[in-house]
Amino acid sequence: MLSLIGAFLLGGALGFGADRAMATPEPPRPADERTMRTELGRELSLRPEQQVIVDSAWAWRRRRYGEIMAPVKPQLDAARDSMRALIMNTLDSSQQEAFRRLIERQQRAADSSARARGDIK
């Protein structure tokens, strides 16, 4: 049963990846919230007092998102970990090591993004 679920998830992931690779590229997105706020201020020619309000709105949104996600984050993390375990069980030892490196690289990127947002000191 686990093999079947693993194959299904892996097939879905590969299909999603292929779809993304073939899709029309989206315009580049700003890398972090600070860049997005700066770009917004520049594009809209915000005055300093307006920029303060916009920055406050972004901070409110970040806090609100955190409040909304707090109750479901453990479930999302558990689903992610289960998926990773299913994938890991389908890989040979060299693929498992490459998958571990990929996960570590993704975690470093997520941590870097969180630091840029101010979520991690």
Long-range contacts (C-beta under 8 A, 24 or more apart in sequence): 2-86, 2-89, 3-90, 5-86, 6-86, 6-87, 6-89, 6-90, 7-90, 9-83, 9-86, 9-87, 10-86, 10-87, 10-90, 13-87, 31-116, 32-113, 32-116, 32-117, 33-58, 33-62, 33-116, 33-117, 34-116, 34-117, 62-117, 62-118, 62-119, 66-119
